Amino acid sequence: MKLKKIQKGFTLIELLVVIAIIGILAAIVLTSVGGARTKAKDAAIFAQISSMRAQAELYYSTTGNNTYGTAGAVCNTASSLFVGTNSLKALLDGITTTKDCGNTTSAWSVAANGETATEFYCSDSTGVAKSTQGTGTTKYTALTGSGTAAHTATGATVCN
């Protein structure tokens, strides 16, 4: 009586099929994770801009003369609330996308691009932190320079 040898294990073809399926699934997952990363970066930018409201009010009340500093239309105007060692400067430096700042002694505003450059965020001294035009739900279409932008002009001190 002859005994048959029973082979255990997988064939090369079976292993290649499994590896190919794993590769396809990994590609799908990595593609969707990329979009989530961009959304997370946009959320971080919006959170930083929202945090600027409280920091600006602290700056205003602790300068001794209730002012936002020297008026300016750029993010690095000397003696404004956007420069120096205050927390607002740290928040502003944390935004690595394009941004636009404006301030007078009694008002301020910051607008910034999202990570994808199709999202725009704005916060100002009136308590606004938003990504939409006026009181509606239409998103901003640009950072500056139009009626549908976050800032209607460069260095604006109020969100559109």
KASULGI-V880410 format. One line per field, one symbol per residue. burial: 1 if it has 16 or more other C-alpha atoms within 10 Angstrom, else 0. Layout:
burial = ???
//
This chain:
burial = 0000000000000000000000000000000000000010010111011111101111110000001110111110100111100011101100100011111110111111111000111111100111111000001111110001111111111111
//
